[in-house]
C-alpha cells in the first residue's frame, strides 16, 4: 500500500494545552508534506501490512494530548458544576428556607385572622343566643298576657249575660252596658294584636336561630380550619409525620380567594347583626304593646267599675226614694182606710136621724082635717130630711172618692213594690254579682305577662 491511503489524524499542540489548560484548535493535516516525505521511500511487500494498522508517533502524541486535554476539560467542567451545585444548593436552601419561613409566617397570620373572625363569631353567637333567649321570654310573656285576657273577656260577657236578667224598666241600655260592650270589643282587638305579635315573635325567633346556626357552622369550619392550619404551622423539616402529596398543590375551581372568604363571614355577621337589631326592636315593640294593652284594659276596667258604681248609686237612690214613697203610701192607705171607715160610720150615723125625721113626717100625715097643715114643724122636718139626704149624698160621694183614692193608693203601692223589687234585683245583679265578679279582674302585672 502507498502512503496516499493512510488515514489522516488531527494534530494537537501539547504545549498550548499545558499553557492554556484547554484543548487547542485542530490543525489541518499536512498531507502534502507527508506525501513528499514518503514519496521517495520504497515500501516493500513485507512492510505493507504492518504499516497500514499502526499510528505514527505524532498521532500517538496527538492522541495522548487529546486524552489529557479531555481529562483536563472534564475535570474543569466537574469542578465548575460542583461549584455551581454548591452555590445552587446554598441558593435553593436559602430560597426554600425563605419560602418556608414565609409560609409559616403566612400560616401564623392566617391563624390570627381565623382566631379574630372566630372570636367575633363566638361573640355574635353569644349575643344572638342571649337575644333569642330574651325574645323567647318575651314570647312567653305575650302568651301569658294572651291567656290572661280570657278572664276579663269571661267577666265582661258574664256581666252582660247577668244584666240581661234585669226586668221591667231597669232593662235599659245604660252607660254600664255601653262600657261593657266597649270592653268586650277592646279585649277582642287586644287578643288579635297579641296573637299577631306572638306570630311575629315566633318568626323572629326562627330567623335568629337560623342566623345563629349559620354562625355556628361558620365557627365550626373556622375551628376546624384553625386546627388544621395550627397543625400545618407546627410542621418542620424534622417532622416525622409529613408525606408527599403531589396533587395537593393543584387549586380547584371552587376554591375561593381570601376576599370572598372574608366577605362570607362578614356577610354572616351582618346578617346576624340585622337579625339582632330586628329582634331588639321587636322586643321593645312587644314591651310597649304589653304595657299599652295592660293599661288600656285596666283603664277600661276602671271605666266599667265607675259606671257600675254610678249606676248602683242611682239605683240605690231610686230604691230609697221608692221605699220612702212606699212608706208614705202605706201610711196614706192606712189613713184612707180609717177615713173610709169614718165616712161609712158617718153615713150610718145619718140613718137614725133620717128615720126619725121621716117617721115624724109620716106620722104627721095622719093629722085630721085642718090639722094637716104646713106648719113650722112640717117645714122644719122637710128641711131636716132634705139636709140629711144631701149630707148623706155628700158623705157617699166623699166615700166614693176615698175608696177610689184607696184603690189608686193600692195600685201605686203595687207599682212601687214591683219597682222596688226591680231595683233590688238590679242592685243584686250589678252589685252582688257583676261587681263581685269584677274583683277577679287581672292586675296590670298579670296582664303584662308576668
C-alpha positions as CSV (number, residue, x, y, z in Angstrom):
1,X,0.0,0.0,0.0
2,X,1.2,3.5,-0.8
3,X,1.3,6.4,1.7
4,X,-1.7,8.1,-0.1
5,X,-4.1,5.6,1.5
6,X,-3.2,6.4,5.1
7,X,-5.9,8.0,7.3
8,X,-5.1,11.5,8.4
9,X,-5.1,12.2,12.2
10,X,-5.7,15.5,14.0
11,X,-2.6,17.3,15.3
12,X,-2.5,18.6,18.8
13,X,-0.1,21.1,20.3
14,X,0.7,19.8,23.8
15,X,2.4,23.0,24.8
16,X,-0.6,25.1,24.1
17,X,-2.6,22.7,26.2
18,X,-0.2,22.8,29.0
19,X,-0.2,26.6,28.9
20,X,-3.9,27.3,28.4
21,X,-5.4,24.3,30.2
22,X,-7.8,23.7,27.3
23,X,-8.0,21.8,24.1
24,X,-6.0,23.6,21.3
25,X,-7.6,24.1,18.0
26,X,-7.1,21.4,15.5
27,X,-4.6,21.9,12.6
28,X,-5.2,20.9,9.2
29,X,-3.3,17.7,8.2
30,X,-0.2,18.3,6.2
31,X,-0.9,15.7,3.5
32,X,1.3,17.3,1.0
33,X,4.3,17.2,3.4
34,X,3.7,13.6,4.2
35,X,3.4,12.8,0.5
36,X,6.6,14.5,-0.1
37,X,8.2,12.7,2.9
38,X,7.2,9.3,1.8
39,X,7.4,9.9,-2.0
40,X,10.9,8.7,-2.3
41,X,10.7,5.8,0.1
42,X,10.4,2.4,-1.2
43,X,7.7,0.3,0.6
44,X,8.2,-3.4,0.1
45,X,5.5,-6.0,0.2
46,X,6.9,-7.3,3.5
47,X,6.2,-4.0,5.4
48,X,3.0,-3.0,3.7
49,X,0.7,-5.0,6.2
50,X,2.4,-3.7,9.4
51,X,2.4,-0.1,8.5
52,X,-1.2,0.1,7.5
53,X,-2.6,-0.8,11.0
54,X,-0.4,1.4,13.2
55,X,-0.3,5.1,14.2
56,X,2.6,7.3,13.8
57,X,4.3,8.8,16.8
58,X,2.8,12.1,16.1
59,X,-0.6,10.5,16.1
60,X,0.3,8.8,19.4
61,X,1.3,12.1,20.9
62,X,-1.7,13.7,19.5
63,X,-4.0,11.0,20.9
64,X,-2.3,11.3,24.3
65,X,-2.6,15.0,24.2
66,X,-6.2,14.7,23.3
67,X,-6.9,12.4,26.3
68,X,-5.1,14.8,28.6
69,X,-7.0,17.7,27.2
70,X,-10.3,15.8,27.6
71,X,-9.4,14.8,31.2
72,X,-8.5,18.4,32.0
73,X,-11.7,19.6,30.4
74,X,-13.8,17.1,32.2
75,X,-12.1,17.9,35.5
76,X,-12.6,21.6,35.0
77,X,-16.2,21.1,34.0
78,X,-16.8,18.8,37.0
79,X,-15.2,21.5,39.3
80,X,-17.4,24.2,37.7
81,X,-20.5,22.0,38.1
82,X,-19.6,21.2,41.7
83,X,-19.1,24.9,42.4
84,X,-22.4,25.7,40.7
85,X,-24.1,22.9,42.5
86,X,-22.8,24.2,45.8
87,X,-23.9,27.7,45.0
88,X,-27.2,26.5,43.7
89,X,-27.8,24.3,46.8
90,X,-27.0,27.3,49.0
91,X,-29.3,29.5,47.0
92,X,-32.1,26.9,46.8
93,X,-31.7,26.1,50.5
94,X,-31.9,29.8,51.3
95,X,-34.9,30.2,49.0
96,X,-36.6,27.1,50.4
97,X,-36.0,28.3,53.9
98,X,-37.2,31.8,53.0
99,X,-40.4,30.5,51.3
100,X,-40.9,28.0,54.2
101,X,-40.5,30.8,56.7
102,X,-42.8,33.0,54.7
103,X,-45.3,30.1,54.5
104,X,-45.1,29.7,58.3
105,X,-45.5,33.4,58.8
106,X,-48.5,33.4,56.5
107,X,-49.9,30.5,58.4
108,X,-49.4,32.4,61.6
109,X,-51.1,35.5,60.1
110,X,-53.9,33.2,58.8
111,X,-54.3,31.7,62.3
112,X,-54.6,35.3,63.7
113,X,-57.2,36.1,61.1
114,X,-59.1,32.9,61.8
115,X,-58.9,33.5,65.5
116,X,-60.1,37.1,65.1
117,X,-63.1,36.0,63.0
118,X,-63.8,33.0,65.2
119,X,-63.7,35.3,68.3
120,X,-66.1,37.7,66.5
121,X,-68.4,34.8,65.6
122,X,-68.3,33.5,69.2
123,X,-69.2,36.9,70.4
124,X,-72.1,37.3,68.0
125,X,-73.3,33.7,68.7
126,X,-73.4,34.5,72.4
127,X,-75.2,37.8,71.7
128,X,-77.6,36.2,69.4
129,X,-78.3,33.3,71.8
130,X,-78.9,35.8,74.7
131,X,-81.1,37.9,72.4
132,X,-83.1,34.8,71.3
133,X,-83.5,33.8,75.0
134,X,-84.8,37.3,75.8
135,X,-87.1,37.2,72.8
136,X,-88.3,33.7,73.9
137,X,-89.1,35.2,77.4
138,X,-91.0,38.0,75.7
139,X,-92.9,35.4,73.7
140,X,-93.9,33.6,76.9
141,X,-95.0,36.9,78.3
142,X,-97.1,37.6,75.3
143,X,-98.7,34.1,75.5
144,X,-99.4,34.6,79.3
145,X,-100.9,38.0,78.6
146,X,-103.0,36.5,75.8
147,X,-104.2,33.8,78.2
148,X,-104.8,36.4,80.9
149,X,-107.2,38.3,78.6
150,X,-109.6,35.3,78.7
151,X,-110.5,36.2,82.3
152,X,-111.6,39.9,81.5
153,X,-113.4,38.6,78.4
154,X,-115.3,36.0,80.5
155,X,-116.0,38.6,83.2
156,X,-117.4,41.1,80.7
157,X,-119.5,38.6,78.8
158,X,-120.8,37.2,82.1
159,X,-121.7,40.7,83.2
160,X,-123.6,41.3,80.0
161,X,-125.4,37.9,80.4
162,X,-126.3,38.6,84.0
163,X,-127.6,42.1,83.2
164,X,-129.9,40.5,80.6
165,X,-131.9,39.1,83.5
166,X,-133.0,42.5,84.6
167,X,-136.7,43.1,84.1
168,X,-139.1,45.9,83.9
169,X,-138.0,49.5,83.4
170,X,-134.4,48.6,84.6
171,X,-133.8,46.6,81.4
172,X,-132.2,49.6,79.7
173,X,-129.1,50.1,77.6
174,X,-127.3,52.3,80.1
175,X,-123.8,53.6,80.5
176,X,-122.7,50.3,82.1
177,X,-123.8,48.2,79.2
178,X,-122.1,50.6,76.7
179,X,-118.8,50.4,78.7
180,X,-119.1,46.6,78.9
181,X,-119.6,46.3,75.1
182,X,-116.7,48.6,74.6
183,X,-114.6,46.4,77.0
184,X,-115.6,43.3,75.0
185,X,-114.5,44.9,71.7
186,X,-111.3,46.2,73.3
187,X,-110.4,42.7,74.6
188,X,-111.1,41.1,71.2
189,X,-108.9,43.7,69.4
190,X,-106.2,43.2,72.1
191,X,-106.3,39.4,71.7
192,X,-105.9,39.8,67.9
193,X,-103.0,42.2,68.4
194,X,-101.3,39.9,70.9
195,X,-101.8,36.9,68.7
196,X,-100.3,38.8,65.7
197,X,-97.3,39.9,67.9
198,X,-96.8,36.3,69.1
199,X,-96.7,35.1,65.5
200,X,-94.1,37.8,64.6
201,X,-92.1,36.8,67.7
202,X,-92.1,33.1,66.7
203,X,-91.0,34.1,63.2
204,X,-88.2,36.3,64.5
205,X,-87.0,33.6,66.9
206,X,-86.8,31.2,63.9
207,X,-84.8,33.8,62.0
208,X,-82.5,34.3,65.0
209,X,-82.0,30.5,65.3
210,X,-81.2,30.3,61.5
211,X,-78.7,33.1,61.8
212,X,-77.2,31.5,64.9
213,X,-76.9,28.2,63.1
214,X,-75.2,29.9,60.2
215,X,-72.7,31.5,62.5
216,X,-72.2,28.2,64.3
217,X,-71.5,26.4,61.1
218,X,-69.0,29.1,60.1
219,X,-67.4,29.0,63.5
220,X,-67.2,25.2,63.3
221,X,-65.5,25.4,59.9
222,X,-63.1,28.1,61.2
223,X,-62.4,26.0,64.3
224,X,-61.6,23.0,62.1
225,X,-59.5,25.2,59.8
226,X,-57.7,26.7,62.7
227,X,-56.7,23.2,64.0
228,X,-55.5,22.2,60.5
229,X,-53.5,25.4,60.0
230,X,-52.1,25.1,63.5
231,X,-51.0,21.6,62.7
232,X,-49.6,22.8,59.4
233,X,-47.7,25.6,61.2
234,X,-46.1,23.1,63.6
235,X,-44.7,21.0,60.7
236,X,-40.9,21.5,60.1
237,X,-38.2,19.7,58.2
238,X,-37.7,17.3,61.1
239,X,-41.3,16.3,61.4
240,X,-41.8,12.6,61.1
241,X,-45.5,12.6,60.0
242,X,-45.0,14.5,56.8
243,X,-45.7,12.8,53.5
244,X,-45.7,13.6,49.8
245,X,-49.0,14.7,48.2
246,X,-48.2,15.7,44.6
247,X,-51.8,16.6,43.7
248,X,-52.3,18.8,46.8
249,X,-50.8,21.8,45.0
250,X,-53.5,21.8,42.3
251,X,-56.1,24.5,43.1
252,X,-59.7,23.5,42.4
253,X,-62.1,25.8,40.6
254,X,-64.4,26.0,43.6
255,X,-61.7,27.3,45.9
256,X,-62.4,30.9,46.8
257,X,-59.9,33.7,47.5
258,X,-59.3,35.4,50.7
259,X,-61.5,38.3,49.8
260,X,-64.5,36.1,49.2
261,X,-63.6,34.2,52.4
262,X,-63.7,37.4,54.5
263,X,-66.8,38.6,52.8
264,X,-68.6,35.4,53.5
265,X,-68.0,35.7,57.3
266,X,-68.6,39.5,57.2
267,X,-72.0,38.9,55.4
268,X,-72.9,36.3,58.1
269,X,-72.0,38.7,60.8
270,X,-74.0,41.5,59.1
271,X,-77.0,39.1,58.8
272,X,-76.7,38.2,62.5
273,X,-76.4,41.9,63.4
274,X,-79.5,42.7,61.4
275,X,-81.5,39.9,63.0
276,X,-80.3,41.0,66.4
277,X,-81.4,44.6,65.7
278,X,-84.7,43.4,64.4
279,X,-85.1,41.2,67.5
280,X,-84.3,44.0,69.8
281,X,-86.8,46.3,68.0
282,X,-89.4,43.6,68.2
283,X,-88.8,43.1,71.9
284,X,-89.2,46.8,72.5
285,X,-92.4,46.7,70.5
286,X,-93.7,43.8,72.5
287,X,-92.9,45.5,75.8
288,X,-94.7,48.6,74.6
289,X,-97.6,46.5,73.4
290,X,-97.9,44.7,76.7
291,X,-97.7,47.9,78.6
292,X,-100.3,49.6,76.4
293,X,-102.8,46.7,76.4
294,X,-102.5,46.2,80.2
295,X,-103.0,49.9,80.8
296,X,-105.9,50.0,78.3
297,X,-107.6,47.1,79.9
298,X,-107.2,48.4,83.4
299,X,-108.4,51.8,82.2
300,X,-111.5,50.3,80.6
301,X,-112.0,48.1,83.7
302,X,-111.9,51.3,85.8
303,X,-114.4,52.9,83.5
304,X,-116.7,49.9,83.8
305,X,-116.4,49.9,87.6
306,X,-117.1,53.6,87.7
307,X,-120.2,53.1,85.5
308,X,-121.3,50.3,87.8
309,X,-120.8,52.4,90.9
310,X,-122.6,55.3,89.4
311,X,-125.4,53.0,88.2
312,X,-125.7,51.3,91.6
313,X,-125.7,54.7,93.3
314,X,-128.5,55.8,91.1
315,X,-130.4,52.6,91.6
316,X,-129.9,52.8,95.3
317,X,-131.1,56.4,95.4
318,X,-134.1,55.5,93.3
319,X,-134.8,52.5,95.5
320,X,-134.5,54.6,98.7
321,X,-136.9,57.2,97.2
322,X,-139.3,54.5,96.2
323,X,-139.2,52.9,99.6
324,X,-139.8,56.3,101.2
325,X,-142.7,56.8,98.9
326,X,-144.0,53.3,99.6
327,X,-143.9,54.0,103.3
328,X,-145.8,57.2,102.8
329,X,-148.3,55.4,100.5
330,X,-148.7,52.7,103.1
331,X,-149.3,55.3,105.8
332,X,-151.7,57.1,103.5
333,X,-153.5,53.8,102.7
334,X,-154.0,53.3,106.4
335,X,-155.3,56.8,106.9
336,X,-157.6,56.4,103.9
337,X,-158.9,53.1,105.2
338,X,-159.6,54.8,108.5
339,X,-161.2,57.7,106.6
340,X,-163.4,55.3,104.7
341,X,-164.5,53.7,107.9
342,X,-165.1,57.1,109.3
343,X,-167.3,58.0,106.3
344,X,-169.1,54.8,106.4
345,X,-169.8,55.4,110.1
346,X,-170.9,58.9,109.3
347,X,-173.3,57.6,106.6
348,X,-174.5,55.0,109.0
349,X,-175.0,57.7,111.7
350,X,-177.3,59.6,109.4
351,X,-179.7,56.6,109.2
352,X,-181.2,57.2,112.6
353,X,-181.8,61.0,112.2
354,X,-183.3,60.2,108.7
355,X,-185.6,57.6,110.2
356,X,-186.6,59.9,112.9
357,X,-187.4,62.8,110.5
358,X,-189.1,60.6,108.0
359,X,-191.1,58.8,110.8
360,X,-192.2,62.2,112.1
361,X,-193.2,63.3,108.7
362,X,-195.0,60.0,108.2
363,X,-197.0,60.1,111.4
364,X,-197.9,63.8,111.0
365,X,-199.6,62.9,107.7
366,X,-202.2,61.2,109.8
367,X,-203.3,64.5,111.4
368,X,-207.0,65.1,110.8
369,X,-208.7,67.8,108.7
370,X,-207.3,71.2,109.2
371,X,-204.6,70.0,111.5
372,X,-202.9,68.7,108.5
373,X,-201.3,72.0,107.7
374,X,-197.8,73.1,106.5
375,X,-196.8,74.4,109.8
376,X,-193.4,75.3,111.1
377,X,-192.6,71.8,112.4
378,X,-193.6,70.4,109.0
379,X,-191.3,72.8,107.2
380,X,-188.6,72.1,109.7
381,X,-189.0,68.3,109.2
382,X,-188.9,68.7,105.4
383,X,-185.8,70.8,105.7
384,X,-184.3,68.3,108.1
385,X,-185.0,65.4,105.7
386,X,-183.6,67.3,102.8
387,X,-180.5,68.3,104.7
388,X,-179.9,64.8,105.9
389,X,-180.3,63.5,102.3
390,X,-177.9,66.0,101.0
391,X,-175.5,65.2,103.8
392,X,-175.7,61.5,103.0
393,X,-175.1,62.2,99.4
394,X,-172.1,64.3,100.2
395,X,-170.8,61.6,102.5
396,X,-171.4,58.9,99.9
397,X,-169.7,61.0,97.3
398,X,-166.8,61.5,99.6
399,X,-166.8,57.8,100.4
400,X,-166.6,57.1,96.7
401,X,-163.7,59.5,96.3
402,X,-162.0,57.9,99.3
403,X,-162.4,54.4,98.0
404,X,-161.2,55.5,94.6
405,X,-158.2,57.1,96.3
406,X,-157.6,54.0,98.3
407,X,-157.7,52.0,95.0
408,X,-155.2,54.4,93.5
409,X,-153.0,54.1,96.6
410,X,-153.1,50.3,96.4
411,X,-152.2,50.4,92.8
412,X,-149.4,52.8,93.4
413,X,-148.3,50.6,96.3
414,X,-148.2,47.6,93.9
415,X,-146.2,49.6,91.4
416,X,-143.8,50.9,94.0
417,X,-143.3,47.4,95.4
418,X,-142.7,46.0,92.0
419,X,-140.3,48.8,91.1
420,X,-138.5,48.3,94.4
421,X,-138.3,44.6,93.7
422,X,-136.9,45.5,90.2
423,X,-134.4,47.9,91.7
424,X,-133.5,45.3,94.3
425,X,-132.9,42.7,91.6
426,X,-130.9,45.2,89.5
427,X,-128.8,46.0,92.5
428,X,-128.3,42.3,93.2
429,X,-127.2,41.8,89.7
430,X,-124.9,44.8,89.4
431,X,-123.5,45.0,92.9
432,X,-123.6,41.5,94.3
433,X,-122.9,39.5,91.0
434,X,-121.2,41.8,88.5
435,X,-119.1,43.9,90.7
436,X,-118.2,41.0,92.9
437,X,-117.1,39.1,89.8
438,X,-115.1,42.0,88.6
439,X,-113.0,41.9,91.7
440,X,-111.3,38.9,90.0
441,X,-110.1,41.2,87.2
442,X,-106.4,40.6,86.5
443,X,-103.9,43.1,87.7
444,X,-101.6,45.1,85.4
445,X,-98.7,42.7,86.2
446,X,-100.7,39.7,85.1
447,X,-101.9,41.4,82.0
448,X,-98.3,42.3,81.2
449,X,-97.4,38.6,81.1
450,X,-95.6,38.3,84.4
